[in-house]
Amino acid sequence: MTQQNSKPVALITGASSGIGDTVARRFAEGGFDLVVVARREERLAALAQSLEGTAQVAIYAGDVTDSETPKKAVELAMSRFGRLDCLVNNAGAGKWAPVHDTDDATLDEVIDISLKAPFRFCREALHVMKAGSTIINVGSVFGTLGGLDGGAYCAVKAGLVGLTQTMAAQYGAEGIRTNLVAPGVIRTEMTDAAWEAEPFRRINHEMTPCDREGTTADVANAIYFLASEAGGYINGQTINLDGGWSTTKYLCKEALLAERKPL
């Protein structure tokens, strides 16, 4: 029979790169052991090796859209550690297209990765979580404020906000808190190709009233805070982590003073 781990345990999806990798490292530094889920097993193995001596890491290499992956990942947490204290639904799709250019295959892909998979992981985690546990969904600021060409992406991220709120209402009284971190655009492998493109810079960089870019560490710190006792009275909230992009009408001076040219 598996004995219960003395350390808290976090299950993190999309942990092989970007935000997920940084989240895993932050939780390890904070005293958690980990179950990490992603498709790229070699990257998960490298992550586990780099955390030797800091945290025990159980690897589940699988596609989050597979209906069996959430169940098997939670079973791995229980068989290896005997507990699950935090679920971080980080895996997501970054496909953008306006509604009129979105075919059913793309729509299904975005829904499966960014809404159906988190729903399933939440459902499985709830079977084993006890009072004091936390669930943090990683969404997007574009789930709280729609954007041009957002299409399925914005719709699904908004759905994740709804899932977070209903879970907070349903399970908060049982001691299980659910919150959502909604980053603005963070530089990762997913966004790197567009980072210096002129339209991208205008929409994101020139409209963000902060003196630096957001980082994966910023996101990881916010998620860890929500999972910690320091965030213990926060439930059902969506935290926009975007440097003020969504709450201001900021334009940098270069944009304000630029000469408008006819199309």
C-alpha positions as CSV (number, residue, x, y, z in Angstrom):
1,M,0.0,0.0,0.0
2,T,1.3,3.4,-0.9
3,Q,2.2,5.6,2.0
4,Q,1.2,9.2,1.9
5,N,4.1,11.6,1.0
6,S,5.3,14.0,3.7
7,K,5.6,16.8,1.1
8,P,2.7,18.3,-0.8
9,V,2.3,17.2,-4.4
10,A,1.5,19.2,-7.5
11,L,0.3,17.9,-10.9
12,I,1.3,20.2,-13.7
13,T,0.2,19.8,-17.3
14,G,2.2,21.2,-20.3
15,A,5.3,20.9,-18.1
16,S,7.9,20.2,-20.8
17,S,8.6,23.8,-21.8
18,G,7.7,27.5,-21.3
19,I,5.4,28.4,-18.5
20,G,4.8,24.8,-17.4
21,D,8.5,24.1,-17.0
22,T,9.0,27.3,-14.9
23,V,5.9,26.4,-12.8
24,A,7.3,23.0,-12.1
25,R,10.6,24.5,-10.9
26,R,8.9,27.1,-8.8
27,F,6.8,24.4,-7.0
28,A,9.9,22.2,-6.5
29,E,11.7,25.2,-4.9
30,G,8.7,25.7,-2.7
31,G,8.8,22.3,-1.2
32,F,6.4,20.3,-3.5
33,D,7.0,16.9,-5.2
34,L,5.7,16.8,-8.7
35,V,3.7,14.9,-11.3
36,V,4.6,16.4,-14.7
37,V,2.5,15.8,-17.8
38,A,3.4,16.5,-21.4
39,R,3.8,14.8,-24.8
40,R,7.6,15.1,-24.9
41,E,9.0,12.5,-22.6
42,E,12.6,13.4,-23.2
43,R,12.0,17.0,-22.0
44,L,10.1,15.7,-18.9
45,A,13.0,13.4,-18.1
46,A,15.5,16.3,-18.4
47,L,13.3,18.4,-16.1
48,A,13.2,15.5,-13.5
49,Q,17.0,15.1,-13.7
50,S,17.6,18.8,-13.2
51,L,15.4,18.7,-10.0
52,E,17.2,15.7,-8.4
53,G,17.9,16.5,-4.8
54,T,15.2,19.2,-4.7
55,A,12.0,17.3,-5.5
56,Q,10.8,13.8,-6.5
57,V,9.3,14.0,-10.0
58,A,6.9,11.4,-11.5
59,I,6.6,11.7,-15.3
60,Y,3.5,11.0,-17.4
61,A,4.2,11.3,-21.1
62,G,0.9,11.6,-22.9
63,D,-1.5,13.9,-24.8
64,V,-3.8,15.8,-22.5
65,T,-6.6,15.5,-25.1
66,D,-6.6,11.7,-24.6
67,S,-9.6,11.0,-22.4
68,E,-7.5,8.5,-20.3
69,T,-4.6,10.9,-19.6
70,P,-6.2,12.8,-16.7
71,K,-7.2,9.6,-14.9
72,K,-3.8,8.0,-15.4
73,A,-1.9,11.1,-14.3
74,V,-4.0,11.3,-11.1
75,E,-3.5,7.6,-10.5
76,L,0.2,8.1,-10.9
77,A,0.2,10.8,-8.2
78,M,-1.7,8.5,-5.8
79,S,0.4,5.4,-6.5
80,R,3.7,7.3,-6.3
81,F,2.9,9.8,-3.5
82,G,-0.4,8.9,-2.0
83,R,-1.8,12.4,-2.3
84,L,-2.5,15.3,-4.6
85,D,-2.6,18.8,-3.2
86,C,-2.5,21.1,-6.3
87,L,-3.5,20.8,-9.9
88,V,-2.1,23.3,-12.4
89,N,-3.9,23.1,-15.8
90,N,-1.3,24.8,-17.9
91,A,-1.4,23.0,-21.2
92,G,-3.1,25.0,-23.9
93,A,-3.4,25.8,-27.6
94,G,-2.3,29.0,-29.2
95,K,-4.1,28.9,-32.5
96,W,-5.6,32.2,-33.6
97,A,-8.1,32.9,-36.5
98,P,-11.3,34.9,-36.9
99,V,-14.5,33.0,-36.6
100,H,-15.2,33.1,-40.4
101,D,-11.8,31.4,-41.0
102,T,-12.0,28.8,-38.3
103,D,-12.8,25.3,-39.5
104,D,-14.3,22.5,-37.3
105,A,-10.9,20.7,-37.0
106,T,-9.3,23.9,-35.5
107,L,-12.3,24.5,-33.3
108,D,-12.3,21.0,-31.9
109,E,-8.5,21.1,-31.4
110,V,-8.7,24.3,-29.3
111,I,-11.6,23.1,-27.3
112,D,-10.1,19.7,-26.6
113,I,-6.7,21.1,-25.4
114,S,-7.8,24.3,-23.6
115,L,-11.2,23.4,-22.1
116,K,-12.1,19.8,-22.3
117,A,-8.7,18.6,-21.0
118,P,-8.7,21.0,-18.0
119,F,-12.3,20.0,-17.2
120,R,-11.3,16.3,-17.2
121,F,-8.2,16.9,-15.1
122,C,-10.3,18.9,-12.5
123,R,-12.9,16.1,-12.5
124,E,-10.3,13.4,-11.8
125,A,-8.4,15.5,-9.2
126,L,-11.6,16.2,-7.2
127,H,-11.9,12.4,-6.6
128,V,-8.7,12.4,-4.5
129,M,-8.2,16.0,-3.3
130,K,-8.8,16.9,0.4
131,A,-9.5,20.1,2.2
132,G,-6.6,22.6,1.7
133,S,-6.0,21.5,-1.9
134,T,-6.0,24.0,-4.8
135,I,-6.6,24.1,-8.5
136,I,-5.1,26.8,-10.7
137,N,-6.1,27.1,-14.3
138,V,-3.9,28.9,-16.7
139,G,-5.9,30.9,-19.2
140,S,-5.3,34.1,-21.0
141,V,-6.1,37.8,-20.7
142,F,-7.9,37.3,-24.0
143,G,-10.4,35.1,-22.1
144,T,-11.5,38.2,-20.2
145,L,-11.1,40.7,-23.0
146,G,-11.7,39.5,-26.6
147,G,-9.2,40.3,-29.3
148,L,-9.1,40.7,-33.1
149,D,-8.8,37.3,-34.8
150,G,-9.4,35.6,-31.4
151,G,-12.1,33.3,-32.6
152,A,-12.1,29.9,-30.9
153,Y,-9.1,30.9,-28.7
154,C,-10.9,33.7,-26.9
155,A,-14.2,31.8,-26.6
156,V,-12.5,28.8,-25.0
157,K,-10.4,30.9,-22.6
158,A,-13.6,32.6,-21.5
159,G,-15.0,29.2,-20.9
160,L,-12.1,28.4,-18.6
161,V,-13.1,31.4,-16.5
162,G,-16.6,30.0,-16.2
163,L,-15.2,26.6,-15.2
164,T,-13.1,28.3,-12.5
165,Q,-15.9,30.2,-11.1
166,T,-18.4,27.3,-10.9
167,M,-15.8,25.1,-9.3
168,A,-15.0,27.8,-6.7
169,A,-18.7,27.9,-5.8
170,Q,-19.1,24.1,-5.8
171,Y,-16.1,23.0,-3.9
172,G,-14.9,26.1,-1.9
173,A,-17.0,25.1,1.1
174,E,-15.1,21.7,1.1
175,G,-11.8,23.5,1.4
176,I,-10.8,23.2,-2.3
177,R,-10.0,26.6,-3.9
178,T,-10.0,27.2,-7.6
179,N,-8.5,30.2,-9.3
180,L,-7.3,31.3,-12.7
181,V,-4.1,33.1,-13.8
182,A,-4.6,34.9,-17.1
183,P,-1.3,36.0,-18.6
184,G,-0.9,38.6,-21.3
185,V,1.6,37.6,-24.0
186,I,4.6,35.9,-22.5
187,R,7.7,35.1,-24.5
188,T,7.9,31.3,-24.9
189,E,8.5,28.9,-27.8
190,M,4.8,29.3,-28.7
191,T,5.1,33.1,-29.1
192,D,8.7,33.6,-30.1
193,A,8.2,33.6,-33.8
194,A,5.8,36.6,-33.6
195,W,7.6,38.5,-30.9
196,E,9.2,41.2,-33.1
197,A,6.5,41.3,-35.8
198,E,5.2,44.9,-36.2
199,P,1.5,44.1,-35.6
200,F,2.3,42.0,-32.6
201,R,4.5,44.8,-31.1
202,R,1.8,47.4,-31.6
203,I,-1.0,45.4,-30.0
204,N,1.0,44.1,-27.1
205,H,4.2,46.0,-26.3
206,E,3.1,49.5,-27.3
207,M,-0.1,49.1,-25.2
208,T,1.4,47.8,-22.0
209,P,2.1,50.3,-19.3
210,C,5.0,48.4,-17.7
211,D,8.7,49.1,-18.0
212,R,9.6,45.5,-18.9
213,E,8.2,42.4,-20.5
214,G,6.4,39.7,-18.6
215,T,8.2,36.4,-18.0
216,T,7.4,32.8,-17.3
217,A,8.7,33.4,-13.8
218,D,6.1,36.1,-13.2
219,V,3.4,33.6,-14.1
220,A,4.9,30.8,-12.0
221,N,5.1,33.1,-9.0
222,A,1.5,34.1,-9.3
223,I,0.4,30.4,-9.6
224,Y,2.5,29.4,-6.6
225,F,1.1,32.2,-4.5
226,L,-2.4,31.1,-5.2
227,A,-1.5,27.6,-4.2
228,S,0.2,28.7,-1.0
229,E,-1.2,29.6,2.4
230,A,-0.5,33.2,1.6
231,G,-3.2,33.1,-1.0
232,G,-5.5,31.0,1.2
233,Y,-8.6,33.3,1.1
234,I,-8.5,33.8,-2.7
235,N,-11.1,31.7,-4.5
236,G,-12.9,31.9,-7.8
237,Q,-10.7,34.8,-9.1
238,T,-9.2,35.5,-12.4
239,I,-5.9,37.4,-12.1
240,N,-4.8,39.2,-15.3
241,L,-1.1,39.1,-15.3
242,D,-0.5,41.5,-18.2
243,G,1.4,44.6,-16.9
244,G,-1.8,46.7,-17.0
245,W,-2.7,45.9,-20.7
246,S,-6.3,45.0,-20.0
247,T,-7.2,47.7,-17.5
248,T,-5.8,50.8,-19.2
249,K,-5.9,52.6,-22.5
250,Y,-2.2,53.1,-22.5
251,L,-0.2,53.9,-25.6
252,C,3.5,54.4,-25.6
253,K,4.8,57.9,-26.7
254,E,6.1,56.5,-29.9
255,A,2.6,55.2,-30.8
256,L,0.9,58.4,-29.7
257,L,3.2,60.6,-31.7
258,A,3.3,58.5,-34.8
259,E,2.0,59.9,-38.0
260,R,-1.1,58.1,-39.2
261,K,-0.9,56.9,-42.8
262,P,-3.9,56.1,-45.0
263,L,-4.4,52.4,-45.7
